[in-house]
Amino acid sequence: MAPITMIEGIRQAMFEEMDRDPAVVAIGEDIGVYGGAFKATEGLLAKFGRERVIETPISETAIVGAACGMGFLGLRPVAEMQFIDFIACCFNQVTNFVAKSHYLWGAPVPMVIRGPSGGGVHGGPFHSANPEMYFVHTPGLKVIYPSTPSDAKGLLKSAIRDNNPVLFFEHKFLYRRIKEEVPEGDHLVPIGKAIVRRQGDDLTIISYAAMVHTAMEAAEQLAKEGIEAEVIDLRTLLPLDRETILNSVKKTNKLLIVHEDTRTGGIAGEIAAIVCEGAFEDLDGPIARVTALDTPVPYAPTLEERFLPNTEKVVAAARELSKY
Amino acid sequence: MSNPLTREQHLDLYYFMQLNRQLEERMVRLFRQNKIVGGLYSSLGQEAVSVGTCYALEKKDWIAPMIRNIGALLVKGVPPRDIFTQHMAKYTSPTQGKDGTSHFGDLQVRHIVSPISMLGDLIPVMTGVAMAGRYLGQKIVALTWIGDGGSSTGAFHEGLNLAAQQRAPFVLIVENNQWAYSTPVSRQVPVKNLADRAVAYGIRSWIVDGNDVVAVYNTAKEAVDECRAGRGPALIEVKTMRMRGHAQHDPAEYVPKKMFDYWKARDPIALYEKYLTENRIWDAKTKAEIDARIERELDVEQKFAEESPMPPPELAEEGVYCEGCHAIEATWQRAKAEVSPPASSFEPGWEVKDYGAFAEVEAIRKEIAAPVVNASAGNAGGNGAKISKPIVKSGGKPQQKPPVRAVEPEAPEVPRVPFGRGPKDKSVREAQNPRERHAHQNPRDKRGRR
């Protein structure tokens, strides 16, 4: 099979799931004729028609609310946020209505909210956000943030089949920059399972989404200096795969966490706590983290570069850590 | 009053309204005995709204109640014990004690969506229910309520706009009970009737006396029928009155006494009893029988609730995710092949006509186009503040007025209440005089049909 981009993987997942199950519908802004702002839904309208590819006004609350209502009747809607930043507009609907339904009154909401996220493309403060942690802090949701075309496809298909509301973050920097061969057939990737992207014994680097690629680059540089890093791609942020995290730290005894999200309240803090609870005795050094600054995402390339983690920053932090 | 209701149906309406009231009166007593865990919100005086609207639905239709729609839950077949146990946080309640009040639902049997406390969110959700029902060929109608207060939320607008754009079979009951907590409707909303807002969504609306259960039922039935026939969505404003405070703790001293007096004389149950007697639909014996039945039933239900246990603490850890505990299966009542092209006959929700606003712009131009004195002819400088600057400075050609048409809002009938004054202020009392506000509300006159 020819290698495909991440956006193509997402599009294939939508096509295959809508083809497989007429209960799957797509809803969002400009997802029909235009095919979505990033063309993730291109061709869906022609194949599945207007009843299943529902174009809406600019109303994030209404999109999520309506998708939730459809879920109550057994449909499996996939709602698109044109940019994931706009999920802030429907925060109440997501966190109070959708997320709490099953716990409170036993009503599962089998829906997906997906959308382009992340920086590095000079989108500015309102088109570059990584708002995943608002939702990782919301019991009842599942939060997925893949780093490869194959995972994006397999995880989106799993998300659509899941009985719970799933937030599916798509890093727009990765949409067309990487290509990968995707397994043939009904390719599913399990939700809640991290993956070890690179084996190593000297330290563990945990990351997700675009920063996985930064971590991998850093690991290659570190290898030239004789430091073998193990790189873990979380893939799912909620529920978090504690087992894979703890197993790796117990092996390498050192932990560096890298994320593109801002520092305070980012998932690094949660992972650090998990490791302190479950592998404190195994640690040979402090838990380190490389993250974005605690600021909004700035627009100018020079500023955004300062804001974002990069390979050099990861390599430097890993070098420091390996001194212990 | 002519209406298609049978005697049995008439008596049903009474039964549910009285059941609603007696159930809530019992809960007030339980509240005073500290047996209600959290807050208690009363629908006293609004029973005709919940019962009359929900009674217009079929069994397969979906509702999402608000906190004061206990009557609607009863009409939908929810047993009173569910209401008691919810308020008392018992393990036997529909949410097993995880939430209180009317915050529970029933997807499978009674088709009820649970509300949340944030107002307006049910409107897009029930729009989605209506859309999914249509998609699956179920021919259902989805109905929910919103208060005068909740009608100012963003979710109200987004939801109603989407419902209108999708032409969803969705009925919104705007339950105008005059008060959002302590704020009168005239201080929240700058339009005369909340139903007037329907114009902005291009949907049909009605205004009805919310204390006349037959009028409420008839109007709701018409709206529901319209939606089922594919001419949705619909909005009904029911004018009624919240006869207690926002919740049990609130003595509602901000409500003018005359206002309570006025509405007390228009109590929906008393009015309906009179109606049933005058129209010889029942006699004293029938009333006594129904009242006795209600007492009997509530005795049993209340006893059940009081004797029920609290939930076991470990339940707090369960149920965040659905892990196979619920089977998710859509009920198809049309061929699945129909939902995709070329079999799908669904019409798109919008189309592009006349290059968008082109025709409208042309109309405005024609309406107001008239030559005016051009700049060089005199008024440069002088009274320039009132006249916009000409676009082209030319020697002889007449200038056109700019293509603008000012639209003035209708002057409100009720004088605006200056902010910062309390309910004891005379102008406030006058502004809230319910007689004035109610003068045009003839229940038999379904206004606002568009």
Interface residues (C-beta under 8 A of the other chain):
Chain A: P22 A23 V25 A46 K47 F48 G49 R50 E51 R52 I54 E55 T56 P57 S59 E60 T61 A62 I63 V64 G65 A66 A67 C68 G69 M70 G71 F72 L73 G74 L75 R76 P77 N92 Q93 N96 F97 K100 S101 H102 Y103 L104 W105 G106 A107 P108 P110 P139 G140 K142 N163 N164
Chain B: P94 T95 K98 D99 H103 F104 G105 L107 V113 S114 I116 S117 M118 D121 I123 P124 V125 M126 T127 G128 V129 A130 M131 A132 G133 Y135 L136 Q138 A142 G154 A155 E158 G159 N161 L162 Q165 Q166 G319 V320 Y321 C322 E323 G324 C325 H326 I328 E329 A330 T331 K336 V339 S340 P341 S344 F346 E347 P348 G349
